[in-house]
Amino acid sequence: MCPCEPLSADFELTVLSREWCHLCHDLLDALRPLQQEIGFAVKVVDVDAFPELEAVWSEKVPVVLAGEIELCHYFLDEAAVRAHFRRIG
């Protein structure tokens, strides 16, 4: 199973990240207030721990995924995250 597949229903986002990536830390910090407001789970996956993810996503990290759908990369797109959760109810 790919580590970016959601373990639960739709109210989970995956953030593809790297430990040493300041943009990753910034994106996660920006995502927290939205997470608290909407009430979704966030799973952080280190792409460097999964060669298959690193091969695909390396240049785009950080990436926010809803399942296999990319919502944004590099910086948080709050509007895209909100639109995703409005769409799924």
Contacts in CASP RR format, 6 or more apart in sequence:
PFRMAT RR
TARGET T0000
AUTHOR 0000-0000-0000
METHOD contacts of the structure
MODEL  1
MCPCEPLSADFELTVLSREWCHLCHDLLDALRPLQQEIGFAVKVVDVDAF
PELEAVWSEKVPVVLAGEIELCHYFLDEAAVRAHFRRIG
2 50 0 8 1.000
2 52 0 8 1.000
2 53 0 8 1.000
3 14 0 8 1.000
3 43 0 8 1.000
3 45 0 8 1.000
3 50 0 8 1.000
3 53 0 8 1.000
4 14 0 8 1.000
4 16 0 8 1.000
4 43 0 8 1.000
4 45 0 8 1.000
4 53 0 8 1.000
4 65 0 8 1.000
4 67 0 8 1.000
4 68 0 8 1.000
5 67 0 8 1.000
5 68 0 8 1.000
6 12 0 8 1.000
6 14 0 8 1.000
6 43 0 8 1.000
6 67 0 8 1.000
7 43 0 8 1.000
8 41 0 8 1.000
10 66 0 8 1.000
10 88 0 8 1.000
11 38 0 8 1.000
11 39 0 8 1.000
11 40 0 8 1.000
11 41 0 8 1.000
11 85 0 8 1.000
11 88 0 8 1.000
12 40 0 8 1.000
12 41 0 8 1.000
12 42 0 8 1.000
12 43 0 8 1.000
12 67 0 8 1.000
13 31 0 8 1.000
13 40 0 8 1.000
13 41 0 8 1.000
13 42 0 8 1.000
13 43 0 8 1.000
13 64 0 8 1.000
13 65 0 8 1.000
13 66 0 8 1.000
13 71 0 8 1.000
13 81 0 8 1.000
14 42 0 8 1.000
14 43 0 8 1.000
14 44 0 8 1.000
14 45 0 8 1.000
14 64 0 8 1.000
14 65 0 8 1.000
14 66 0 8 1.000
14 67 0 8 1.000
15 24 0 8 1.000
15 27 0 8 1.000
15 28 0 8 1.000
15 31 0 8 1.000
15 42 0 8 1.000
15 43 0 8 1.000
15 44 0 8 1.000
15 45 0 8 1.000
15 62 0 8 1.000
15 63 0 8 1.000
15 64 0 8 1.000
15 65 0 8 1.000
16 45 0 8 1.000
16 47 0 8 1.000
16 53 0 8 1.000
16 57 0 8 1.000
16 60 0 8 1.000
16 61 0 8 1.000
16 62 0 8 1.000
16 63 0 8 1.000
16 65 0 8 1.000
17 24 0 8 1.000
17 27 0 8 1.000
17 28 0 8 1.000
17 44 0 8 1.000
17 45 0 8 1.000
17 46 0 8 1.000
17 47 0 8 1.000
17 61 0 8 1.000
17 62 0 8 1.000
18 24 0 8 1.000
18 46 0 8 1.000
18 47 0 8 1.000
18 48 0 8 1.000
18 61 0 8 1.000
18 62 0 8 1.000
19 46 0 8 1.000
19 48 0 8 1.000
21 61 0 8 1.000
21 62 0 8 1.000
23 61 0 8 1.000
23 62 0 8 1.000
23 74 0 8 1.000
23 75 0 8 1.000
24 61 0 8 1.000
24 62 0 8 1.000
26 75 0 8 1.000
27 62 0 8 1.000
27 64 0 8 1.000
27 74 0 8 1.000
27 75 0 8 1.000
27 76 0 8 1.000
28 42 0 8 1.000
28 44 0 8 1.000
28 62 0 8 1.000
30 75 0 8 1.000
30 76 0 8 1.000
30 78 0 8 1.000
31 42 0 8 1.000
31 64 0 8 1.000
31 76 0 8 1.000
31 81 0 8 1.000
34 76 0 8 1.000
34 78 0 8 1.000
34 81 0 8 1.000
34 82 0 8 1.000
35 41 0 8 1.000
35 42 0 8 1.000
38 81 0 8 1.000
38 82 0 8 1.000
38 85 0 8 1.000
40 85 0 8 1.000
45 53 0 8 1.000
47 53 0 8 1.000
47 54 0 8 1.000
47 57 0 8 1.000
47 58 0 8 1.000
47 61 0 8 1.000
48 54 0 8 1.000
57 63 0 8 1.000
60 70 0 8 1.000
60 73 0 8 1.000
60 74 0 8 1.000
61 73 0 8 1.000
62 73 0 8 1.000
62 74 0 8 1.000
63 70 0 8 1.000
63 72 0 8 1.000
63 73 0 8 1.000
64 70 0 8 1.000
64 71 0 8 1.000
64 72 0 8 1.000
64 73 0 8 1.000
64 76 0 8 1.000
64 77 0 8 1.000
64 80 0 8 1.000
64 81 0 8 1.000
65 71 0 8 1.000
66 84 0 8 1.000
69 84 0 8 1.000
71 77 0 8 1.000
71 80 0 8 1.000
71 81 0 8 1.000
71 84 0 8 1.000
72 80 0 8 1.000
72 81 0 8 1.000
END
